[in-house]
Amino acid sequence: MPLLGFDSDNGSEFLNYKILEYMQKRKHPVQFTRSRPYQKNDNAHVEQKNYTHVRKLLGYARYDLAELSPMVNSLLREDWCKLNNFFMPCQKTVKKYRVGSKIKRVMDEPMTPYKRLMATDAIDTITRRRLADEYQSMNPFDLRENIDKKLEAIIKRLKATNNFGLIH
């Protein structure tokens, strides 16, 4: 999918001229924005994914052992992302309206991110075929089993180093 915008946090790691220059000098320039000062909910949609995609799986522990980094990255990239993107449906808000003091939302039909992407014209035929082949080759039960095994290995390693007390 084409990159249309880059919305960063207000951290100094994002607010610099190198990134701004990179975004503007691309073949297809990208709009670079940042959250507004003192508007704590500007990144709310990104932050909610931290909870649903990371915290529910790994908790709030600090995984600061260097040897855990490849284990956690493997878990998230290889299995958790595939399970979420190919097999976990989500809903999008289609419309909001006010009834008295309450805001009502009209939601679309639940659909996986994979199905949403396949329903658009944003990807070419080669990518569409590659994603379809990848989808056909996966089994959600196998992915879940791999996730459980990797989590078990991570917890075992934490227990071995006495850092397990950090997990809530």
Secondary structure, DSSP 8 states (H G I E B T S, - for coil): ----EEEE-SSTTTSSHHHHHHHHSSSS--EEEE--TT-TTTTHHHHHHHIIIIIHHHTT-----TTHHHHHHHIIIIIIHHHHHHH--B--EEEEEEETTEEEEEE---B-HHHHHHTSSSS-HHHHHHHHHHHHH--HHHHHHHHHHHHHHHHHHHHHTT-GGG--
